Amino acid sequence: MRPISLAIAKIRTRKKLIAWGSIIFVLALILGGYFLATKEKAPIINLAGLLTALKPGVQEKPKEVVKETPPEIEITIPKSPKIYEEEAQKGDGITHLARRALKKYLREKGINLTPEQKIYAEDYIQNKTGNHWLKIGEKLTFSQELIEEAVQKSQKLTPEQLENLSHYAQLVPELNY
């Protein structure tokens, strides 16, 4: 029984080799046909021109292209707006830093606001800056434009709005600066 099983195994192996060989042959034909078809589209290399360019000796220097210089343009760089930088201390939030920046701005400009207007302005600055926890030593910057915008809006509050804010202003004694 052994000779028959060996013969069958050899036949199966030969069939596999023939199948794989046929597949490889067909793929080679397809790839060869592709390369022959694309060969005509390949650019022709001028070997004579290439060889003369490689010869040692005197060769002409390529002509330099003269570029015209563009006319000078005057650029004015606007001054960077002033910023107020505040550093967070223990227990500070963005509103505390906004309050300190607002206080510096009001002193520099000599502007007087009521405590209610100050509450509104610092809350406006905080809302425009964001709402996240601060780490001790973290620095936030407030632009002068933002502070001016907050002050202008606080000066346009109606008497009803000011009366509503008076409840909050009483809770913050440091607004009397």
C-alpha positions in Angstrom: 0.0 0.0 0.0 2.8 2.3 0.5 3.9 2.6 -3.1 0.4 3.7 -4.2 0.1 6.4 -1.6 3.6 7.7 -2.6 2.6 7.8 -6.3 -0.6 9.7 -5.5 1.3 12.3 -3.4 3.8 12.8 -6.2 0.9 13.3 -8.7 -0.7 15.9 -6.4 2.6 17.7 -6.0 3.2 17.7 -9.8 -0.3 19.1 -10.3 0.3 21.9 -7.8 3.7 22.7 -9.5 2.0 22.8 -12.9 -0.8 25.1 -11.6 1.6 27.5 -9.9 3.9 27.5 -12.9 1.0 28.3 -15.2 -0.1 31.2 -13.0 3.5 32.6 -12.9 3.8 32.2 -16.7 0.5 34.1 -17.3 1.5 36.9 -14.9 4.9 37.2 -16.7 3.1 37.5 -20.0 0.8 40.2 -18.7 3.7 42.2 -17.2 5.8 41.7 -20.3 3.0 43.0 -22.5 2.5 46.0 -20.2 6.1 46.9 -20.3 6.3 46.5 -24.1 3.2 48.7 -24.5 4.6 51.4 -22.3 8.1 51.3 -23.7 7.1 53.3 -26.7 5.9 56.1 -24.5 9.3 56.4 -22.7 11.3 59.5 -23.6 14.2 59.0 -25.9 17.5 60.0 -24.4 19.9 61.9 -26.7 23.1 60.1 -25.9 25.2 62.3 -28.3 24.2 65.5 -26.5 24.8 63.8 -23.1 28.3 62.6 -24.1 29.3 66.1 -25.4 28.1 67.7 -22.2 30.3 65.2 -20.2 33.5 65.9 -22.3 36.2 67.7 -20.4 37.2 71.1 -21.7 35.8 74.6 -22.0 32.1 74.8 -22.0 29.9 77.9 -22.3 28.6 79.3 -19.1 24.9 79.6 -19.1 23.7 83.2 -19.4 22.7 84.7 -16.1 19.1 85.8 -15.8 18.9 89.4 -14.6 16.1 89.9 -12.2 14.6 93.3 -11.7 14.4 94.4 -8.1 10.9 95.3 -7.0 10.4 98.9 -5.9 10.7 99.4 -2.2 7.5 99.1 -0.3 7.1 101.0 3.0 5.5 98.8 5.6 4.2 100.2 8.9 3.9 97.8 11.7 1.1 98.7 14.1 2.1 99.0 17.7 1.0 95.9 19.6 -1.9 96.7 21.9 -1.2 97.0 25.6 -1.9 93.9 27.6 -2.4 93.4 31.3 -0.8 90.2 32.7 -2.0 88.8 36.0 -0.7 85.8 37.8 -3.0 83.4 39.7 -2.5 83.1 43.4 -4.0 80.6 45.8 -7.8 80.8 45.6 -7.9 83.0 42.4 -10.1 82.4 39.5 -10.3 84.2 36.2 -12.7 86.8 37.7 -10.1 87.7 40.3 -7.4 88.2 37.7 -9.9 90.2 35.5 -10.6 92.4 38.6 -6.9 93.2 39.1 -6.4 94.0 35.4 -9.5 96.2 35.4 -8.2 98.0 38.5 -4.9 98.7 36.9 -6.6 99.9 33.7 -9.0 102.3 35.5 -6.1 103.8 37.6 -4.0 104.4 34.4 -6.8 106.0 32.6 -8.3 107.9 35.5 -11.8 106.4 35.0 -14.2 106.1 37.8 -16.8 103.4 37.8 -19.4 102.4 40.3 -19.0 99.1 42.1 -22.0 97.8 40.0 -20.2 98.8 36.8 -17.0 97.2 38.0 -18.9 93.9 38.7 -20.3 94.0 35.2 -17.0 94.8 33.6 -15.0 92.1 35.4 -17.7 89.5 34.6 -17.7 90.6 31.0 -13.9 90.1 30.8 -14.1 86.7 32.5 -16.8 85.5 30.1 -14.8 86.6 27.1 -11.6 85.0 28.5 -13.0 81.6 29.4 -14.0 79.4 32.3 -11.4 77.0 33.6 -9.5 76.3 36.7 -6.3 78.1 37.2 -3.1 76.7 38.7 -1.1 78.8 41.2 1.4 80.8 39.2 -0.6 80.5 35.9 -0.6 83.8 34.0 -3.4 85.3 32.0 -3.2 88.3 29.7 -6.1 90.7 29.1 -5.9 93.0 26.2 -6.5 96.7 26.6 -9.2 96.4 23.8 -11.1 93.8 25.8 -11.0 95.9 29.0 -12.0 99.1 27.1 -14.9 97.1 25.6 -16.0 96.0 29.0 -15.8 99.5 30.5 -17.8 101.0 27.6 -20.5 98.4 28.0 -20.6 98.9 31.8 -21.2 102.6 31.3 -24.2 101.9 29.1 -26.1 99.9 31.8 -29.7 100.9 32.6 -30.7 101.9 36.1 -32.6 98.6 36.4 -29.5 96.6 35.5 -27.4 98.6 38.0 -29.9 98.0 40.7 -29.8 94.3 40.0 -25.9 94.3 40.1 -25.9 96.2 43.4 -26.8 93.0 45.3 -23.6 91.4 43.9 -21.4 94.5 44.4 -22.2 94.5 48.2 -20.6 91.0 48.4 -17.3 92.2 47.0 -15.8 94.9 49.4 -12.6 95.3 47.3 -14.6 97.0 44.5 -14.3 100.3 46.3 -11.0 101.4 44.7 
